[in-house]
């Protein structure tokens, strides 16, 4: 697959250093294995986890349900692991308040989220367990006592929740989805342009201009165009855009191209609300503490 990034946005020097950086930066994004950081205001070292009391969701008529998203800041066991060595690349191009490296989704708060990664499993879309990293190739490289996670939720109408769940289960059950590492070249180029060649007030999600505007003939999500053509964050953005009317409206109004949605953009999607964050090893303790404070969510946690 050819990269969609256009080098013409840079001055026409034959060996421009930014061009070289672009060629190196996708390594940092590949398989969502890149390392980064969650700001310490989100995860003070003296606490194993932080929960949100009475998170504020948009008003939706009952019955409604919740869809969950988990973002990761991976800390790798091997200090010489390439993602550790090159973590500066992602941090240097971050424009949001947090910098995270991987996204997963679930229909409950149980520690069995689904994530798309290059070596997560035979079909790339595989279950990820923070408290038992041995079951997943991507997770097994990570130190669960040092790695961090933030869990979010979206409140959806029963109809939208059912449609989204059925849509995602088709990918889970049919195993037709594959992680496409070449998308990282586009995202890397876009991230550089967004950080270094875009005014600050135009860098944030909803304001930034995308390299490739969504084409009208792609608004119907042609399966031949989108099939097997994702990384972790673009798959979640694609699924939400297709199945949640308010998100689809927001994407259309702001001309957001899901193919360039980065992991740290996901909390900026309208309706996404933070629930709690912790180290990986403390995930279940933090989830249980959260549902104790927010009994509405007890039915979503069976561990």
Buried (B, 14 or more C-beta within 10 A) or exposed (E): EEBBBEEEEBEEEEEEEBBEBBEEBBBBBBBBBBBBBBEEEBBEEEEBBBBBEEBEBEEBEEEBBBBBBBBBBBBBBEEEBBBBEBBEBBEBBBBBEBBBBBBBBBBBBBBBBBBBBBBBBEBBBBBBBBEBBEBBBBBEBBBBEBBBBBBBBBBBBEEBBEBBBEBBEEBBEEEEBBBBBBBBBBBBBBBBBBBEEBEEEEBBBBEBEBBBEBEEEBEEEEEEEBEEBBBBBBBBBBBBBBBBEBBBEBBEEEEBBBBBBBBBBBBBBBBBBBBBBBBBBBBBBBBBBBBEBBEEBEEBBEE
